[in-house]
Amino acid sequence: MPLDWIVDQLGHLEDGVNREHYTGKIKPDLSKIGRVFAELKIS
């Protein structure tokens, strides 16, 4: 996902918060990524 989209979704003003607290700590479930994109209507 684009970094600016992630920052916006989490409500942060800067990426530093995301890098400090989330990078590498949240392991995505890639088996569900298709459903997530479908729900977001991203093609």
C-alpha positions as CSV (number, residue, x, y, z in Angstrom):
1,M,0.0,0.0,0.0
2,P,1.2,3.5,-0.6
3,L,2.8,5.0,2.5
4,D,0.7,8.2,2.4
5,W,-2.5,6.1,2.3
6,I,-1.4,4.1,5.3
7,V,-0.4,7.3,7.3
8,D,-3.8,8.8,6.4
9,Q,-5.8,5.7,7.4
10,L,-4.0,5.5,10.8
11,G,-4.7,9.2,11.4
12,H,-1.0,10.2,11.8
13,L,0.5,13.4,10.5
14,E,3.9,11.9,9.8
15,D,5.4,8.5,8.9
16,G,7.8,8.5,11.8
17,V,5.1,7.2,14.2
18,N,4.3,4.3,11.8
19,R,8.0,3.4,11.4
20,E,8.6,3.5,15.2
21,H,5.6,1.6,16.3
22,Y,4.3,-0.6,13.5
23,T,7.0,-1.5,11.0
24,G,8.0,-5.1,11.3
25,K,5.6,-5.7,14.2
26,I,2.4,-6.3,12.3
27,K,2.6,-9.4,10.1
28,P,0.0,-9.1,7.3
29,D,-2.2,-12.0,6.3
30,L,-1.5,-12.0,2.6
31,S,-4.0,-14.8,2.1
32,K,-6.8,-12.2,2.6
33,I,-5.3,-9.3,0.5
34,G,-7.6,-9.9,-2.5
35,R,-10.7,-9.6,-0.3
36,V,-9.3,-6.4,1.2
37,F,-8.7,-4.8,-2.2
38,A,-12.2,-5.9,-3.4
39,E,-13.8,-4.2,-0.3
40,L,-11.8,-1.0,-1.0
41,K,-12.8,-1.2,-4.6
42,I,-9.1,-0.9,-5.7
43,S,-8.4,-2.4,-9.0
